[in-house]
Amino acid sequence: MLQLHVQDETSLLKAVVLGTAKSCGPAPSPQEAYDPKSLEHILAGTYPKEADMVEEMEAFNAVLVKHGVQVFRPEVLTDCNQIFSRDIAFVLEDKLIKANILPDREKEFDAIIHVLDVINPENILIPPPDVHVEGGDVMPWKDYIFVGTYSGEDYASYITARTNMAAVDYLKEQFAHKKIKSFELRKSNTNPKENALHLDCCFQPIGRNKAILHKNGFLIEEEYQWLVDYFGKDNIFEISSEEMYQMFSNVFSISPEVIVSEKSFTRLNTWLRDQGFTVEEVPYAEIGKQEGLLRCSTLPLIRE
């Protein structure tokens, strides 16, 4: 049996589900787009090709294997985009929580049944239907669980609003010993530079005490400021709206010292190396066209 264990974002990774780009199907129609960035590329005729995305994911997989991580992959479903495994479930402590995802993505969860079968059923939580939550919005960090949300009355009109206040309350019930800190995110169905699809699109803790942050991703300045004060200005890499659009905050930590990043993120990768991190660069720009990057593609199961 797998002994699930995830206490934070950066402890040494032992086991992970990495999505797959195989048989991800034809480019969607504009009506089928889940986010403004995918829509932009569908309309421009630059939507990524399956072969390119498979190559990018295999490069990521090779880095994980090189660092001794046990990598699970989903069963490949025909014509189904299974790249972003962070959306379908996430692990907090010793519990795997199923995300209440968009209904037509339900089969993606079933495609990791071979992983679920080696987890104690008591450790798999299925939230009630009114709880909307995706893993990109949930980040355990020391005493906290950080949660990205949107509580506007127009929540239902945003396909980009993925985690609601019912989810914040649910996590408070399930993890009563933790401080649940929620952040209101800026949402747009049409402008990818004004849309924080998930919390990890505008913020991510790295190392032991540092963070990548984008101010405009947060609707409430005090909540952004809380993070600045918590991590300390000198420990924060602040990204521009263009860098948020390129997904600079969606890198992935294998350990407190090792970070996987997109090879074109020169400004970020230079800063990370200056801070003493080992940066594993991979090509991931094609996958990035779907408003998701390295963290989105992973579902960590065990960190030391």
N, C-alpha and C positions, 0 to 999 in steps of 0.2 A: 504493500500500500504506500501511496505517496503521503508523506507527512507535510502538509501545507504549512508554510511559514513565511509571511511577508510582514515585516514591521515598518519598513520605510522604503524609500525610492532607490537607495544606492548600495545597500549591503551586498556582499558578494553573492552573485547569482548562481544558483545550482541547477534549477530546472525552469523551463519556460515553454509556453506554446507560441511558436512563431507562425503567423498566417501563411497563406499560400496564394500565389498569383496564377496558378495553373487553372486553365479552363474558366477564366473569369468572365467570359462572355463578350459579346460585341459592345461597342461604345453605347451607353444609354442614350435615349432621346432626351431632349431638354426637359420634358415633363417628368422624366424619371430621376433627375438629378436630386441628390440629397443635400447638397450644399452649393454655395455660390461659386466656389473655385472650380469644381467639376463642371458646373454649368458654363462657366467662361471658356473652358477648354473644349467642351462639346460644341459650342457655337463657333469657336475659332478653327475647328477641325484639327486641334492639337491634342486631343484626348490620348492618353498613353496606350501603347500597344502591349499586348500580353507578353510577347517574347522579351521586350525590354524590361518589363516589371519582374518577370521570372528571374532574369539575370541579376537584377538589383537585389532581390530577396535571397538569392543563392550567395551573393557576396556577403550579405548580413549574416546568413546562416554560418558561413565559413568562419567569420570572426567569433561568433558565439562558441562554435565547436573548438576553435583554437584555444579559447579560454576555459575549456573543460566543462562547459555548460551542457546539461542534458536537454536536447531540443526535441519537443514533440511538434508534429505538424497535423493540421486538420485532414480528415478524409477529403479528397478532392470531389466536389460536387460539380456536375456539368453546368456550364454557363452561369456560374455564381461567383460573385466577388467575395473572396474569403481572406482578403489581405489584412483587414484590421481586426485582429483577434481581441484587442483591448475593448472593443465595443460590446462583445457578447458576454463577457464575464470578467470578474476581477477578484483577487485574493486580498483579504485583510486578516492579518494574524493567521489563524488556522482554518478560516472559513472561505469557501468559494461562493461568491454571490452572483447569481445569474442576473444579467442586465435585462430590463424590460425594453427590448429594442423594438425598432420599427417592425411591424408584424411580418413583413415579407423577408426578414432576416432570421426568423426563428430557426430555419433549417441549418444555419451556420453553427448554432449551439449544438444541435444533434450531431454535427460532423466532428465534434471533439469527444464523442461518447467513449472512445478508447482511453481517454484521459480521465473522464468522470468515473469510469468503472474502477479505477485504482485509487479513488478517494473515498474515505468513509462517508456514506450517505448522510450521516448526521452533520457532517461539515459542509454540506451543500445547502445554501440558503436560496429560496425562491421568494422574492418579495411579492406582496400583493399587487394586483393589477394597477392600482392607482399610483404606485411608486414607479416613477420613470427615472432610470439611472443608467449611465454608461461609464465604463472604466476610465475614459479620458478625463472625466470630471472628478475622479476620486484619487487622493494622494495621501497615504499614511506618512507621517513625519514626526518622529519622537513622540511627544505627548498628544499630538494632534492628528486628526484626519481632516485634511483640507478638501472642500467640496465646491466645485463650480456649479452655479445654478442660475435660474432665471425665474423671478417671481411675478413678472408683469402680468396684468390681466389679459394681455394679448398673447400669452404663452402658446396657446394652441395654434396661433397663426404662424408661428416660426417653426419650420421644419428643422431649423438649426438649434432650437431649444431642446436639449436632450435629458436634462436632469432637473426635476422639480423640487419644490419645498417638501413634498411628502417623502421624498428620498432622504432629505436632510433629517427629518424626524425619524425615519426608519433606522438610519445609521446611529442616531442618538440612542434609540432603544436597544439595538443589537450590541453596541459598543459603548455602554454607559460609562465605562472607566476611562474613556478617551474624551478629549475636548474636540468637538466637531465644529470646525470654523468654516462658514460658507462665504462665498464670494459671488456677487452678482456680475454676470458677464454680458458684454455688449453683443447683441445679436443682429444679424442682417441676412435676409434670404437672397439678397441681390449683390451686395458689395463685399467681396472676400477680404478687403483690407479693413473693413469695419466689423468683421464677424469673428468672434472667438467661439469656434464650434464647441470646444471643450476647454477646461481649465488648462490642460497641457499645451494648448495653442498660444497661451500668453504667459505661462509661468511653469517653471520646473525646478525643484531643489536638485542640487548636484553636490558631489563630494560629501563633506561632513557638515558644512555650514554655509554653503554658497547657493546662489540661485540665478536663473535666467528669468527676466521679467519684461513685460511690455505694458506700459501704463494704460494705453487706450483700450486694452482688452477688458478693463474693469469699468463697470458703470458708475461705481461709487468711489470717489477719490480716497476717502478715509480707509477703505478696504485695501486698496493698492498701497497706501501709506503704511498700513499695519504690517504688510510684508516687508517693506523697505526697513522699517524699524526693527522688525523681528530678525532679519538676516544681517542688517547693517549695510549702509550704502557701499562701503568698500568691498563687500562680498557679493555684490550684484552686478550682473552683466545686463544692462538695459538695451533692449532691441527696438529698432524703428518699426513703423507700420509695414514697410517693405520687407524687413527681415521677419516680421511675424507672418506675413503673407508667404514667405519662403519656408516657414516652419522652423526657424532657428531654435525655438524653445522645445522642439519635439525630438531632442536627441535621446539617447538611452544609456543608462548607467549599468555596466556589468559589475562594477565594484565602486567603492569611494574614490579609487584612483583611475579607473578606466572608463572612458566614455566613447560610445559609438556616435559618430556625427557624419553629416553629409559632406562630401569632399569639397563642394564649392563654398562652404561656409567659412571663407578665409578669415574674416574678422573675428568670428567666434572661436575658431579652432586655434588661432594664434593666441588669443587671450587665455583659452583653456590650458595651452602648453605653458604659457607664462605663469599660470597659477600652479603648475606642477602636475597637471593631469597627463595621462597617456591618452592620446586621441587616436582612435581607430577610424580612419576615413573610409566611407563606402559611397558608391554612386547611388543616389536615391531620389533624384530630381523628377523622374517620370512618375513614381508613386506619389510624390509630393503634389502633383497636379490634382489629386483627389482630396486635397485638404486633410491629409494625414501623413505622418512620416514614421520615424523609427519607434518611438514609444507606442504609437497607435498600433503598430504591427505585432506587438508582443503582449503576452499574458503571463507575467511572472508567477510561478507556482511556489518556488522555494528560494528564499534568500537566507544566507547564514545568520 
